[in-house]
Amino acid sequence: MTHSTDAPPTPLLPKKRGGGNQPKFAVGIDLGTTHCALAFVESARCKGEDIPQQQLLIPQLTAPGTVEPRPMLPSFLYLPHPDEFNAGDLSLPWPSDPRQIIGELARKQGASTPIRLVASAKSWLCHPDVDRKAPILPPEVPEDVPQISPFDASVAYLAHVRDTWNGQHPYDPLDQQEVTVTVPASFDPAARELTAEAARAVGIEHLVLLEEPQAALYNWVNDSGGRWRHEVKVGDIILVVDVGGGTTDLSLIAVTEHAGALELTRVAVGDHILLGGDNMDLTLAHLVRQKLKRQGVDLDRWQLQALTHGCRQAKEALLADAQLESLPVIVPSRGAKLVGGSIRTELTRAEVTTTLIEGFFPEVAASARPTERARAALTKVGLPFAQDPGITRHLAAFLGRQAGATGDLEGFVEQVHWATFLHPTAVLFNGGVFNAGILRERVLHVINQWLAAEDAPPARLLGATNLDLAVARGAAFYAHVRRHGGVRIRGGTSHSYYVGIERAMPAVPGIEPELNALCLVPFGLEEGSEPIAPPQEFGLIVGEPVRFRFFGSSVRREDRVGDLLEEWNSDELLELDEIHTCLPADRRKKGEVVPVRLQAAVSEVGNLELIAIPLTGEAAEWKVGFNTRGVTN
């Protein structure tokens, strides 16, 4: 299970390069829900912290037979009907598959024929309840419509980016560069591994994964040209609010000091929140649908999907241009009675701003929490969206859980004991949603209302640029400083980790033995540290099926290795996926209980390895491991 934090990124072990050549470029790729982008730095020519960035212009079909370079590749894949286009109309500057259209033309075609459009593949890639390598997209389509997997869609986007790069840099192919690919901080372990596997599938071996909020902060540091040290001070707590197309990522990063120099230290990350621009587009579509219904026009499910894509385009245009008051939205018709075979309506600026602000960024108290409703027992397979769309309520819950989180940081003064939430002093926004200044203003206004209620100074806004490209640019900057030196965001594990220890007790009908939780890894342990060992002895069952129960906590920061918890509150520990195994008995009896000491370590790639060392006999030690970078609570 991998960790959803802004902890040090996940390096994936690369193959050795032949010939000893050093990579010429540091490359950052944002594999986003709504678009992909690639930024790069020519590392050999860069010094200091003012690192000039370059943006890869990505050729893509914008109309049949028309290829144009754009700074972003929309993350949409269209599966055309065999009779829909001539193969020549879909050709690209490199050999390509005419059965798949990627990018701007795919998005346009999907607005009129959504039944053939693959969208939100990244959100499906982190869906734990589906086979992410199975052909399930587009979902719920007739048998004659082809489908592909979320994994294959991700491979297709990366392959398009790779082919673009290799066409423009034939002597420096992508597989010979240092590449950083970004993932949401809340991605689960399987989604992280699938992202890495997709990158390897297109030949990217020298790869590092970096969480998106962390990339956004790196971009802010880079854009400042070294001035960031004058914009923050020791004791600042930076809140990164990253609302993308499919997820909301919340991170807290403290400004600390070491040897007289400012440092950035990750303090906490939020839960996995599948909530973003996709939800907003669907909300606007339902708004327009009701408007059409009042006019006597009913839309079916596929027309609603087309309307959703149309609302997204209108929303983006209205929020980007303050001069626009409304834009037409066209929905394809399935009947023959409508003139032109389509339904025309409009979306106004007032409808967009009111719906998004009140629906997704409501003014709430700092004590507010996301609401939960009783769910139907039966449901169709779909994305596990957050039940409460109020991003400000999720933000209040996140800050409330982290009250007191900075008390153990050197140079920090514990916030007043009556503070009900961790007080941020600065806010950095990221994600295309916040291209709309009115949404940034609302979130900052709500946060400052919370702070004022506790007599705390207002949080200031850290000026971000290129919100659509910030993640790719920050990833490229990180790829450069990782090799050549520069400011790094420090952190250790953002959770404490525990293993369940079953208490010995007589059998009682209907009652399972009580479980204690043994702390294996304390909060903030640096990844790659030497193994640590609890002092106790335990019994390990060998030769028969057993299960290991693991737990994680983002709030129990005082526990130390060897602490054995007998009781805990339900919101303190989150149980992780169990590991079922059968440990080899070697020359021991089946079911024998072997006295052991435990040893735990967290590797540089985030894997927690639990080692049981026998205290008797000559048997080899037993190992059980899981990945810490998918834990959220």
ROZAKOL-322855 format. One record per residue (C-alpha): residue in three letters; z, y, x. Coordinates in steps of 0.1 Angstrom, whole numbers, padded with zeros to 4 digits, always signed. Layout:
ALAZYX/...
This chain:
MET+0000+0000+0000/THR-0009+0033+0015/HIS+0009+0065+0015/SER-0002+0094-0007/THR+0011+0121+0016/ASP+0000+0148+0040/ALA+0015+0127+0067/PRO-0006+0123+0099/PRO-0040+0111+0089/THR-0051+0075+0089/PRO-0071+0066+0120/LEU-0092+0036+0115/LEU-0098+0016+0147/PRO-0133+0024+0160/LYS-0155+0003+0180/LYS-0160+0014+0216/ARG-0189+0036+0222/GLY-0215+0023+0246/GLY-0223+0043+0278/GLY-0191+0063+0277/ASN-0208+0093+0260/GLN-0185+0117+0242/PRO-0194+0129+0207/LYS-0210+0162+0206/PHE-0199+0172+0171/ALA-0167+0171+0151/VAL-0177+0163+0115/GLY-0158+0167+0082/ILE-0170+0151+0050/ASP-0156+0159+0016/LEU-0165+0130-0006/GLY-0156+0147-0038/THR-0154+0139-0075/THR-0179+0166-0084/HIS-0197+0173-0051/CYS-0200+0162-0015/ALA-0202+0185+0015/LEU-0204+0182+0052/ALA-0192+0207+0078/PHE-0193+0204+0115/VAL-0182+0220+0148/GLU-0201+0217+0181/SER-0169+0209+0200/ALA-0181+0214+0235/ARG-0188+0251+0228/CYS-0155+0259+0211/LYS-0123+0272+0225/GLY-0091+0286+0210/GLU-0085+0286+0173/ASP-0114+0306+0161/ILE-0137+0276+0157/PRO-0172+0285+0143/GLN-0181+0262+0115/GLN-0216+0251+0104/GLN-0225+0238+0070/LEU-0250+0210+0066/LEU-0277+0219+0041/ILE-0284+0187+0021/PRO-0320+0181+0008/GLN-0320+0168-0028/LEU-0342+0166-0058/THR-0337+0196-0080/ALA-0367+0187-0103/PRO-0393+0159-0102/GLY-0413+0163-0071/THR-0392+0192-0058/VAL-0367+0188-0029/GLU-0345+0217-0020/PRO-0317+0220+0006/ARG-0282+0229-0009/PRO-0248+0232+0008/MET-0233+0208-0017/LEU-0246+0174-0030/PRO-0234+0170-0067/SER-0216+0136-0069/PHE-0238+0123-0097/LEU-0261+0093-0097/TYR-0287+0088-0123/LEU-0303+0054-0131/PRO-0337+0063-0146/HIS-0357+0041-0170/PRO-0387+0025-0152/ASP-0411+0046-0173/GLU-0391+0079-0169/PHE-0406+0091-0136/ASN-0434+0084-0112/ALA-0421+0070-0080/GLY-0438+0098-0060/ASP-0418+0124-0080/LEU-0385+0110-0066/SER-0394+0108-0029/LEU-0371+0123-0003/PRO-0376+0132+0033/TRP-0365+0097+0042/PRO-0371+0063+0026/SER-0352+0061-0006/ASP-0347+0040-0037/PRO-0366+0054-0067/ARG-0342+0035-0090/GLN-0314+0059-0081/ILE-0314+0097-0083/ILE-0286+0115-0065/GLY-0275+0151-0066/GLU-0287+0181-0086/LEU-0315+0163-0105/ALA-0292+0135-0114/ARG-0267+0161-0129/LYS-0296+0178-0149/GLN-0309+0145-0162/GLY-0275+0133-0172/ALA-0270+0163-0194/SER-0298+0151-0217/THR-0294+0113-0211/PRO-0257+0107-0203/ILE-0260+0070-0210/ARG-0277+0066-0176/LEU-0255+0089-0156/VAL-0228+0077-0131/ALA-0201+0104-0128/SER-0165+0106-0116/ALA-0171+0076-0093/LYS-0142+0088-0071/SER-0118+0087-0100/TRP-0129+0052-0108/LEU-0124+0043-0071/CYS-0087+0049-0075/HIS-0083+0031-0108/PRO-0060+0002-0100/ASP-0068-0018-0132/VAL-0105-0024-0127/ASP-0126-0042-0101/ARG-0139-0012-0081/LYS-0167-0033-0066/ALA-0179-0045-0100/PRO-0209-0028-0117/ILE-0190-0009-0144/LEU-0206+0025-0143/PRO-0218+0041-0166/PRO-0191+0025-0187/GLU-0198+0008-0221/VAL-0235+0010-0220/PRO-0261-0013-0237/GLU-0272-0044-0218/ASP-0306-0029-0209/VAL-0290+0000-0190/PRO-0283-0008-0154/GLN-0248-0003-0139/ILE-0233+0000-0104/SER-0198-0001-0090/PRO-0177+0029-0081/PHE-0178+0016-0045/ASP-0216+0014-0044/ALA-0219+0049-0059/SER-0196+0062-0030/VAL-0218+0043-0005/ALA-0249+0059-0020/TYR-0235+0095-0017/LEU-0224+0089+0019/ALA-0258+0073+0028/HIS-0275+0104+0014/VAL-0253+0126+0036/ARG-0259+0104+0066/ASP-0297+0104+0062/THR-0296+0142+0059/TRP-0276+0145+0091/ASN-0297+0120+0111/GLY-0328+0137+0100/GLN-0316+0171+0113/HIS-0298+0157+0144/PRO-0321+0128+0155/TYR-0306+0127+0190/ASP-0270+0129+0178/PRO-0267+0104+0149/LEU-0237+0105+0127/ASP-0224+0071+0139/GLN-0219+0086+0173/GLN-0198+0116+0162/GLU-0161+0120+0154/VAL-0160+0119+0116/THR-0132+0128+0093/VAL-0136+0119+0056/THR-0111+0134+0031/VAL-0093+0116+0003/PRO-0068+0129-0023/ALA-0032+0128-0011/SER-0025+0107-0041/PHE-0052+0080-0034/ASP-0037+0045-0036/PRO-0041+0020-0007/ALA-0070+0002-0022/ALA-0089+0035-0028/ARG-0083+0046+0008/GLU-0095+0013+0022/LEU-0125+0013-0001/THR-0133+0049+0011/ALA-0131+0037+0047/GLU-0152+0006+0039/ALA-0179+0028+0022/ALA-0180+0049+0053/ARG-0184+0018+0075/ALA-0211+0005+0052/VAL-0233+0035+0062/GLY-0225+0031+0099/ILE-0196+0056+0103/GLU-0173+0036+0125/HIS-0155+0064+0144/LEU-0136+0075+0113/VAL-0103+0092+0104/LEU-0091+0097+0068/LEU-0074+0131+0060/GLU-0056+0142+0028/GLU-0074+0170+0010/PRO-0045+0195+0007/GLN-0039+0191+0044/ALA-0076+0198+0050/ALA-0074+0229+0029/LEU-0045+0242+0050/TYR-0064+0235+0082/ASN-0093+0255+0068/TRP-0070+0284+0061/VAL-0057+0282+0097/ASN-0092+0281+0110/ASP-0104+0310+0089/SER-0075+0331+0101/GLY-0088+0330+0137/GLY-0053+0327+0150/ARG-0038+0353+0127/TRP-0020+0327+0106/ARG+0010+0330+0129/HIS+0014+0366+0117/GLU+0010+0357+0080/VAL+0038+0332+0079/LYS+0072+0329+0095/VAL+0098+0303+0102/GLY+0115+0294+0069/ASP+0083+0298+0049/ILE+0075+0270+0025/ILE+0038+0268+0016/LEU+0028+0252-0017/VAL-0007+0238-0017/VAL-0021+0235-0052/ASP-0053+0215-0051/VAL-0071+0210-0085/GLY-0104+0193-0080/GLY-0128+0176-0104/GLY-0107+0145-0110/THR-0072+0149-0094/THR-0044+0174-0090/ASP-0028+0172-0056/LEU+0005+0191-0048/SER+0019+0194-0013/LEU+0047+0213+0004/ILE+0044+0224+0040/ALA+0072+0241+0059/VAL+0068+0266+0087/THR+0091+0255+0115/GLU+0095+0263+0152/HIS+0095+0242+0183/ALA+0099+0255+0219/GLY+0094+0291+0206/ALA+0061+0283+0188/LEU+0054+0281+0151/GLU+0046+0246+0137/LEU+0036+0233+0103/THR+0056+0204+0089/ARG+0047+0185+0058/VAL+0077+0183+0035/ALA+0065+0165+0004/VAL+0036+0155-0017/GLY+0032+0150-0054/ASP+0025+0120-0077/HIS-0009+0106-0084/ILE-0021+0130-0112/LEU-0055+0121-0126/LEU-0061+0155-0140/GLY-0087+0181-0131/GLY-0120+0197-0139/ASP-0133+0166-0157/ASN-0105+0170-0183/MET-0113+0207-0187/ASP-0150+0200-0193/LEU-0141+0174-0219/THR-0117+0198-0236/LEU-0144+0225-0239/ALA-0168+0199-0252/HIS-0144+0190-0280/LEU-0140+0227-0288/VAL-0177+0232-0292/ARG-0180+0199-0311/GLN-0155+0212-0337/LYS-0175+0244-0339/LEU-0207+0224-0346/LYS-0189+0203-0371/ARG-0179+0234-0391/GLN-0217+0241-0392/GLY-0224+0207-0406/VAL-0235+0190-0374/ASP-0218+0158-0363/LEU-0222+0145-0327/ASP-0220+0108-0317/ARG-0203+0096-0285/TRP-0233+0099-0263/GLN-0241+0134-0276/LEU-0205+0143-0268/GLN-0211+0132-0232/ALA-0242+0153-0229/LEU-0223+0182-0244/THR-0195+0177-0218/HIS-0221+0181-0190/GLY-0235+0212-0207/CYS-0201+0227-0211/ARG-0194+0221-0174/GLN-0225+0240-0163/ALA-0217+0269-0188/LYS-0180+0270-0177/GLU-0190+0272-0140/ALA-0215+0300-0146/LEU-0191+0320-0169/LEU-0162+0318-0145/ALA-0184+0328-0115/ASP-0200+0358-0131/ALA-0178+0383-0148/GLN-0208+0400-0164/LEU-0216+0370-0186/GLU-0200+0369-0220/SER-0216+0337-0233/LEU-0241+0311-0224/PRO-0262+0287-0245/VAL-0254+0250-0246/ILE-0281+0225-0256/VAL-0273+0190-0269/PRO-0301+0164-0273/SER-0306+0153-0308/ARG-0309+0117-0320/GLY-0325+0127-0353/ALA-0360+0139-0362/LYS-0350+0167-0385/LEU-0340+0193-0360/VAL-0365+0217-0346/GLY-0373+0210-0309/GLY-0353+0178-0310/SER-0321+0194-0298/ILE-0290+0212-0310/ARG-0283+0247-0297/THR-0249+0264-0296/GLU-0230+0286-0272/LEU-0198+0288-0251/THR-0182+0322-0247/ARG-0161+0335-0219/ALA-0132+0341-0243/GLU-0133+0304-0254/VAL-0133+0292-0218/THR-0105+0314-0205/THR-0082+0309-0235/THR-0088+0272-0237/LEU-0083+0265-0200/ILE-0053+0289-0195/GLU-0033+0279-0225/GLY-0043+0243-0224/PHE-0039+0235-0187/PHE-0019+0264-0173/PRO+0007+0272-0200/GLU+0036+0295-0193/VAL+0066+0272-0192/ALA+0101+0273-0178/ALA+0109+0257-0144/SER+0128+0231-0163/ALA+0097+0219-0182/ARG+0085+0184-0176/PRO+0053+0166-0185/THR+0054+0151-0220/GLU+0048+0114-0227/ARG+0036+0099-0259/ALA+0039+0064-0272/ARG+0006+0047-0263/ALA-0013+0024-0285/ALA-0008-0013-0277/LEU-0046-0018-0274/THR-0069+0005-0256/LYS-0104+0004-0241/VAL-0107+0002-0203/GLY-0110+0037-0190/LEU-0097+0061-0165/PRO-0058+0064-0165/PHE-0058+0102-0171/ALA-0025+0120-0171/GLN-0011+0121-0207/ASP+0000+0158-0204/PRO-0028+0182-0194/GLY-0003+0210-0185/ILE-0007+0214-0148/THR+0021+0239-0147/ARG+0045+0213-0162/HIS+0035+0187-0135/LEU+0041+0215-0109/ALA+0075+0222-0123/ALA+0085+0185-0122/PHE+0072+0183-0086/LEU+0092+0213-0073/GLY+0123+0202-0093/ARG+0123+0168-0076/GLN+0121+0184-0042/ALA+0151+0208-0046/GLY+0170+0206-0013/ALA+0141+0189+0006/THR+0142+0214+0035/GLY+0179+0210+0042/ASP+0173+0185+0071/LEU+0147+0207+0088/GLU+0157+0223+0120/GLY+0159+0261+0116/PHE+0160+0260+0078/VAL+0188+0271+0057/GLU+0195+0249+0027/GLN+0185+0268-0004/VAL+0214+0280-0027/HIS+0232+0251-0043/TRP+0223+0262-0078/ALA+0186+0263-0072/THR+0170+0239-0097/PHE+0137+0236-0078/LEU+0124+0241-0042/HIS+0114+0277-0039/PRO+0080+0282-0023/THR+0074+0314-0004/ALA+0036+0312-0002/VAL+0009+0295-0023/LEU-0025+0283-0011/PHE-0050+0273-0038/ASN-0078+0248-0033/GLY-0105+0232-0055/GLY-0134+0245-0074/VAL-0113+0251-0105/PHE-0096+0280-0087/ASN-0129+0298-0080/ALA-0118+0315-0113/GLY-0095+0343-0102/ILE-0079+0343-0136/LEU-0066+0308-0131/ARG-0051+0315-0097/GLU-0034+0346-0111/ARG-0019+0325-0140/VAL-0004+0298-0117/LEU+0010+0324-0093/HIS+0024+0344-0122/VAL+0042+0313-0136/ILE+0056+0303-0103/ASN+0069+0338-0097/GLN+0085+0338-0131/TRP+0104+0307-0121/LEU+0115+0323-0088/ALA+0126+0356-0105/ALA+0148+0336-0129/GLU+0167+0323-0099/ASP+0168+0357-0081/ALA+0144+0344-0054/PRO+0116+0366-0039/PRO+0081+0362-0053/ALA+0057+0338-0035/ARG+0028+0355-0019/LEU-0008+0343-0021/LEU-0025+0330+0010/GLY-0061+0341+0009/ALA-0084+0311+0008/THR-0122+0313+0012/ASN-0150+0289+0003/LEU-0129+0269-0021/ASP-0158+0245-0028/LEU-0163+0239+0010/ALA-0128+0244+0023/VAL-0120+0207+0024/ALA-0151+0198+0045/ARG-0145+0227+0068/GLY-0108+0219+0072/ALA-0117+0183+0080/ALA-0142+0194+0107/PHE-0116+0217+0122/TYR-0091+0189+0123/ALA-0116+0165+0139/HIS-0121+0191+0166/VAL-0084+0199+0173/ARG-0075+0162+0172/ARG-0096+0157+0203/HIS-0094+0191+0220/GLY-0059+0203+0211/GLY-0046+0229+0187/VAL-0023+0234+0157/ARG-0014+0202+0140/ILE+0005+0195+0108/ARG+0035+0174+0116/GLY+0053+0150+0094/GLY+0066+0115+0093/THR+0068+0091+0064/SER+0073+0112+0033/HIS+0093+0084+0017/SER+0122+0062+0026/TYR+0114+0025+0023/TYR+0135-0004+0011/VAL+0133-0042+0007/GLY+0151-0060-0021/ILE+0180-0083-0011/GLU+0191-0108-0037/ARG+0228-0113-0040/ALA+0242-0148-0040/MET+0258-0156-0074/PRO+0262-0185-0098/ALA+0234-0192-0122/VAL+0239-0174-0155/PRO+0214-0182-0184/GLY+0191-0153-0190/ILE+0205-0132-0162/GLU+0187-0127-0129/PRO+0207-0123-0097/GLU+0216-0088-0088/LEU+0194-0070-0064/ASN+0204-0046-0036/ALA+0180-0023-0017/LEU+0181-0024+0021/CYS+0168+0008+0038/LEU+0142-0002+0064/VAL+0126+0031+0071/PRO+0143+0065+0067/PHE+0126+0096+0054/GLY+0106+0114+0080/LEU+0103+0086+0106/GLU+0074+0094+0128/GLU+0046+0069+0125/GLY+0041+0049+0157/SER+0078+0050+0165/GLU+0095+0020+0181/PRO+0107-0007+0157/ILE+0141-0002+0142/ALA+0165-0029+0131/PRO+0193-0030+0104/PRO+0225-0044+0118/GLN+0231-0070+0091/GLU+0221-0107+0091/PHE+0203-0121+0061/GLY+0190-0155+0049/LEU+0152-0161+0047/ILE+0138-0188+0025/VAL+0110-0208+0041/GLY+0086-0235+0030/GLU+0083-0225-0006/PRO+0068-0197-0027/VAL+0088-0165-0025/ARG+0083-0128-0033/PHE+0093-0097-0014/ARG+0102-0067-0035/PHE+0097-0033-0018/PHE+0108+0002-0030/GLY+0100+0037-0019/SER+0118+0070-0025/SER+0107+0106-0020/VAL+0142+0120-0029/ARG+0167+0099-0011/ARG+0165+0117+0023/GLU+0199+0109+0036/ASP+0197+0071+0037/ARG+0196+0055+0071/VAL+0184+0022+0084/GLY+0208-0006+0073/ASP+0221+0013+0043/LEU+0225-0012+0015/LEU+0222+0003-0020/GLU+0239-0015-0048/GLU+0231+0010-0075/TRP+0205+0038-0079/ASN+0191+0059-0106/SER+0158+0049-0121/ASP+0141+0081-0109/GLU+0153+0076-0073/LEU+0135+0044-0063/LEU+0100+0034-0072/GLU+0093-0003-0070/LEU+0060-0010-0052/ASP+0037-0040-0056/GLU+0054-0073-0048/ILE+0042-0095-0020/HIS+0040-0132-0029/THR+0038-0156+0000/CYS+0050-0189+0014/LEU+0065-0185+0048/PRO+0058-0216+0071/ALA+0087-0239+0075/ASP+0075-0252+0109/ARG+0101-0280+0117/ARG+0125-0269+0090/LYS+0131-0283+0056/LYS+0113-0269+0025/GLY+0135-0243+0009/GLU+0158-0240+0039/VAL+0176-0207+0043/VAL+0172-0195+0078/PRO+0196-0169+0093/VAL+0175-0139+0105/ARG+0177-0103+0116/LEU+0152-0079+0103/GLN+0131-0054+0122/ALA+0108-0028+0108/ALA+0081-0005+0122/VAL+0055+0019+0108/SER+0023+0019+0128/GLU+0001+0049+0135/VAL-0022+0039+0107/GLY+0007+0038+0081/ASN+0013+0001+0080/LEU+0049-0010+0075/GLU+0056-0043+0092/LEU+0087-0063+0084/ILE+0096-0089+0110/ALA+0123-0116+0104/ILE+0136-0129+0137/PRO+0154-0163+0135/LEU+0189-0165+0150/THR+0188-0203+0154/GLY+0162-0228+0165/GLU+0130-0221+0184/ALA+0107-0211+0154/ALA+0085-0181+0158/GLU+0093-0149+0139/TRP+0079-0143+0105/LYS+0060-0111+0096/VAL+0053-0094+0063/GLY+0035-0060+0060/PHE+0022-0034+0036/ASN+0006+0000+0039/THR+0029+0030+0032/ARG+0002+0055+0024/GLY-0002+0047-0013/VAL+0033+0054-0025/THR+0040+0081-0050/ASN+0072+0089-0069/
